[in-house]
Amino acid sequence: SNYSMVVMTKEKFASIPLRPSTKVAYTKEMVSRSLMSEKKAAEIVSGKKAEKSKKSYAEDKALANIEAKYSDEGTQKKQELPFLEDMGFDSIIVDEAHYFKNGMEPGEHTQGIAYLPTAPAAKIAVDMAIKSHYLRSLNNGRGVYGLTATPVTNSPFEIFNMLSLVCPVSEFERFGVYTVDDFVRVFGKIETVEKLTVSNEVKSMPGLVGFQNLDGLRNLFHKYV
């Protein structure tokens, strides 16, 4: 195009469709790195809730590959917008990036930690995660920039989600972080705490009491945020 910059709302950006092959590439990597369940991957690839589809993730992935190879330009899209991959964007600047802090779901061990705020993945955040992943793949891990007045929350889970939009995977791996659980383990301070349950019982369980290894976390923020 003749434009050096395009400004749009987050809703408009979310409405730009992605090729099935891009979704497959993203989900395949996330599943292989234990950052996403096969159930969630199947939902993203098929565009349907898992309980509404009897196909397995492998079947949905195979179907998406066929669609990507043989589909007509525009025939698989609900709108007249072109695919993101055909729009020529080489980078994105995301304002209010904290709106996209729920792109990944908590890990198996993360879910059982007291005082650790977690939330299910939000559709608009997952869409941003896939598009960010695609653009970073074109730019040697860079090309995505997030702007927010509130980058730090009380949850290392949300911090991991936000950093995942702008950081290449290799940055996390330098700290021994390969999964959501790893990030919480490395940067969250977990101790045994006493918590009152809904049945009015006091139980001992792992709980988030603060942060640790802050120098490494600051390094990531200073480099990418």
PEZICOR-V900720 format. One record per residue. N is the residue number from 1. SS is DSSP state (H for helix, E for strand, C for the rest). OMEGA is omega in radians with two decimals (999 if undefined). NEAR is the number of other C-alpha atoms within 8 Angstrom. Layout:
# PEZICOR-V900720
n->N ss->SS omega->OMEGA near->NEAR
n->N ss->SS omega->OMEGA near->NEAR
This chain:
# PEZICOR-V900720
n->1 ss->C omega->3.13 near->4
n->2 ss->C omega->-3.09 near->3
n->3 ss->C omega->3.07 near->5
n->4 ss->C omega->3.12 near->4
n->5 ss->C omega->3.08 near->4
n->6 ss->C omega->3.14 near->5
n->7 ss->C omega->3.14 near->4
n->8 ss->C omega->3.09 near->6
n->9 ss->C omega->3.11 near->6
n->10 ss->H omega->3.12 near->6
n->11 ss->H omega->3.12 near->6
n->12 ss->H omega->3.13 near->8
n->13 ss->H omega->3.13 near->8
n->14 ss->H omega->-3.11 near->10
n->15 ss->H omega->3.11 near->6
n->16 ss->C omega->-3.06 near->10
n->17 ss->C omega->3.09 near->10
n->18 ss->C omega->3.06 near->10
n->19 ss->C omega->3.11 near->10
n->20 ss->H omega->-3.11 near->11
n->21 ss->H omega->3.11 near->9
n->22 ss->H omega->3.10 near->10
n->23 ss->H omega->3.13 near->12
n->24 ss->H omega->-3.14 near->12
n->25 ss->H omega->-3.14 near->8
n->26 ss->H omega->-3.08 near->11
n->27 ss->H omega->3.12 near->12
n->28 ss->H omega->3.13 near->9
n->29 ss->H omega->-3.12 near->8
n->30 ss->H omega->3.12 near->10
n->31 ss->H omega->-3.11 near->12
n->32 ss->H omega->3.13 near->7
n->33 ss->C omega->-3.14 near->9
n->34 ss->C omega->3.09 near->9
n->35 ss->C omega->-3.11 near->13
n->36 ss->C omega->3.08 near->12
n->37 ss->C omega->3.09 near->8
n->38 ss->H omega->3.10 near->8
n->39 ss->H omega->3.13 near->8
n->40 ss->H omega->3.11 near->9
n->41 ss->H omega->3.13 near->13
n->42 ss->H omega->3.11 near->15
n->43 ss->H omega->-3.11 near->11
n->44 ss->H omega->-3.09 near->10
n->45 ss->H omega->-3.08 near->14
n->46 ss->H omega->-3.07 near->9
n->47 ss->C omega->-3.12 near->7
n->48 ss->C omega->3.03 near->9
n->49 ss->C omega->-3.04 near->7
n->50 ss->H omega->-3.08 near->10
n->51 ss->H omega->3.14 near->5
n->52 ss->H omega->-3.13 near->6
n->53 ss->C omega->3.13 near->7
n->54 ss->C omega->-3.14 near->6
n->55 ss->C omega->3.05 near->7
n->56 ss->C omega->3.08 near->7
n->57 ss->H omega->-3.13 near->11
n->58 ss->H omega->3.12 near->7
n->59 ss->H omega->3.11 near->8
n->60 ss->H omega->-3.13 near->12
n->61 ss->H omega->3.13 near->12
n->62 ss->H omega->3.12 near->8
n->63 ss->H omega->3.13 near->8
n->64 ss->H omega->3.11 near->13
n->65 ss->H omega->3.11 near->11
n->66 ss->H omega->3.13 near->9
n->67 ss->H omega->-3.13 near->9
n->68 ss->H omega->-3.08 near->10
n->69 ss->H omega->-2.98 near->6
n->70 ss->H omega->-3.08 near->6
n->71 ss->C omega->3.08 near->9
n->72 ss->C omega->3.10 near->6
n->73 ss->C omega->3.08 near->5
n->74 ss->C omega->-3.05 near->7
n->75 ss->C omega->-3.13 near->6
n->76 ss->C omega->-3.07 near->7
n->77 ss->C omega->3.14 near->8
n->78 ss->C omega->-3.11 near->4
n->79 ss->C omega->3.14 near->4
n->80 ss->C omega->3.13 near->6
n->81 ss->C omega->3.07 near->7
n->82 ss->C omega->3.04 near->9
n->83 ss->C omega->3.10 near->10
n->84 ss->H omega->-3.09 near->11
n->85 ss->H omega->-3.11 near->8
n->86 ss->H omega->-3.05 near->6
n->87 ss->C omega->3.04 near->8
n->88 ss->C omega->3.10 near->7
n->89 ss->C omega->3.06 near->8
n->90 ss->C omega->3.08 near->8
n->91 ss->C omega->3.05 near->8
n->92 ss->E omega->3.03 near->9
n->93 ss->E omega->-3.04 near->8
n->94 ss->E omega->3.05 near->9
n->95 ss->E omega->-3.10 near->7
n->96 ss->C omega->-3.04 near->9
n->97 ss->H omega->3.14 near->11
n->98 ss->H omega->3.06 near->9
n->99 ss->H omega->-3.04 near->7
n->100 ss->H omega->-3.06 near->13
n->101 ss->C omega->-3.12 near->11
n->102 ss->C omega->-3.13 near->14
n->103 ss->C omega->3.12 near->15
n->104 ss->C omega->3.14 near->10
n->105 ss->C omega->3.10 near->11
n->106 ss->C omega->3.12 near->12
n->107 ss->C omega->-3.08 near->10
n->108 ss->C omega->-3.11 near->7
n->109 ss->C omega->-3.14 near->7
n->110 ss->H omega->-3.09 near->11
n->111 ss->H omega->-3.07 near->8
n->112 ss->H omega->-3.11 near->7
n->113 ss->C omega->3.13 near->11
n->114 ss->E omega->3.08 near->10
n->115 ss->C omega->3.05 near->7
n->116 ss->C omega->-3.11 near->10
n->117 ss->C omega->3.06 near->7
n->118 ss->C omega->3.13 near->10
n->119 ss->C omega->3.08 near->7
n->120 ss->C omega->-3.13 near->8
n->121 ss->C omega->3.10 near->10
n->122 ss->C omega->-3.07 near->9
n->123 ss->H omega->-3.10 near->7
n->124 ss->H omega->3.12 near->9
n->125 ss->H omega->3.08 near->13
n->126 ss->H omega->3.11 near->13
n->127 ss->H omega->3.11 near->10
n->128 ss->H omega->3.14 near->12
n->129 ss->H omega->-3.14 near->11
n->130 ss->H omega->-3.12 near->11
n->131 ss->H omega->3.08 near->9
n->132 ss->H omega->3.12 near->12
n->133 ss->H omega->-3.14 near->10
n->134 ss->H omega->-3.11 near->10
n->135 ss->H omega->3.08 near->14
n->136 ss->H omega->3.14 near->14
n->137 ss->H omega->3.12 near->9
n->138 ss->H omega->-2.98 near->8
n->139 ss->C omega->3.08 near->9
n->140 ss->C omega->3.07 near->6
n->141 ss->C omega->-3.13 near->10
n->142 ss->C omega->3.06 near->11
n->143 ss->C omega->3.12 near->11
n->144 ss->E omega->-3.09 near->13
n->145 ss->E omega->-3.12 near->11
n->146 ss->E omega->3.09 near->12
n->147 ss->E omega->3.10 near->10
n->148 ss->C omega->3.09 near->9
n->149 ss->C omega->-3.10 near->5
n->150 ss->C omega->-3.10 near->6
n->151 ss->C omega->-3.06 near->8
n->152 ss->C omega->3.09 near->5
n->153 ss->C omega->3.10 near->8
n->154 ss->C omega->-3.05 near->5
n->155 ss->C omega->3.04 near->9
n->156 ss->H omega->3.09 near->11
n->157 ss->H omega->3.13 near->13
n->158 ss->H omega->3.09 near->11
n->159 ss->H omega->3.12 near->12
n->160 ss->H omega->3.13 near->10
n->161 ss->H omega->-3.10 near->13
n->162 ss->H omega->3.12 near->13
n->163 ss->H omega->-3.13 near->10
n->164 ss->H omega->3.11 near->10
n->165 ss->H omega->-2.99 near->12
n->166 ss->H omega->-3.07 near->14
n->167 ss->C omega->2.97 near->11
n->168 ss->C omega->-3.09 near->10
n->169 ss->H omega->-3.09 near->8
n->170 ss->H omega->3.13 near->6
n->171 ss->H omega->3.11 near->9
n->172 ss->H omega->-3.08 near->11
n->173 ss->H omega->3.09 near->9
n->174 ss->C omega->-3.14 near->7
n->175 ss->C omega->-3.11 near->8
n->176 ss->C omega->-3.13 near->8
n->177 ss->C omega->3.13 near->11
n->178 ss->C omega->-3.13 near->11
n->179 ss->C omega->3.05 near->10
n->180 ss->H omega->3.13 near->13
n->181 ss->H omega->3.11 near->11
n->182 ss->H omega->-3.11 near->10
n->183 ss->H omega->3.12 near->14
n->184 ss->H omega->-3.13 near->11
n->185 ss->H omega->-3.08 near->9
n->186 ss->H omega->-3.01 near->12
n->187 ss->H omega->3.09 near->12
n->188 ss->E omega->3.10 near->13
n->189 ss->E omega->-3.06 near->11
n->190 ss->E omega->3.09 near->10
n->191 ss->E omega->3.06 near->8
n->192 ss->E omega->-3.11 near->8
n->193 ss->E omega->3.04 near->9
n->194 ss->E omega->-3.10 near->8
n->195 ss->E omega->3.11 near->9
n->196 ss->E omega->-3.12 near->9
n->197 ss->C omega->3.14 near->8
n->198 ss->C omega->3.10 near->5
n->199 ss->C omega->3.08 near->5
n->200 ss->C omega->3.07 near->6
n->201 ss->C omega->3.08 near->7
n->202 ss->E omega->-3.11 near->8
n->203 ss->E omega->3.05 near->8
n->204 ss->E omega->-3.13 near->8
n->205 ss->E omega->3.07 near->10
n->206 ss->E omega->-3.13 near->11
n->207 ss->E omega->3.08 near->12
n->208 ss->E omega->-3.11 near->12
n->209 ss->E omega->3.14 near->9
n->210 ss->E omega->3.14 near->7
n->211 ss->E omega->3.07 near->8
n->212 ss->C omega->-3.10 near->8
n->213 ss->C omega->-3.04 near->8
n->214 ss->H omega->3.12 near->8
n->215 ss->H omega->3.11 near->6
n->216 ss->H omega->3.13 near->8
n->217 ss->H omega->3.09 near->9
n->218 ss->H omega->3.14 near->8
n->219 ss->H omega->3.11 near->8
n->220 ss->H omega->3.14 near->10
n->221 ss->H omega->-3.12 near->9
n->222 ss->H omega->-3.09 near->7
n->223 ss->H omega->-2.98 near->6
n->224 ss->H omega->-3.05 near->9
n->225 ss->C omega->999 near->8
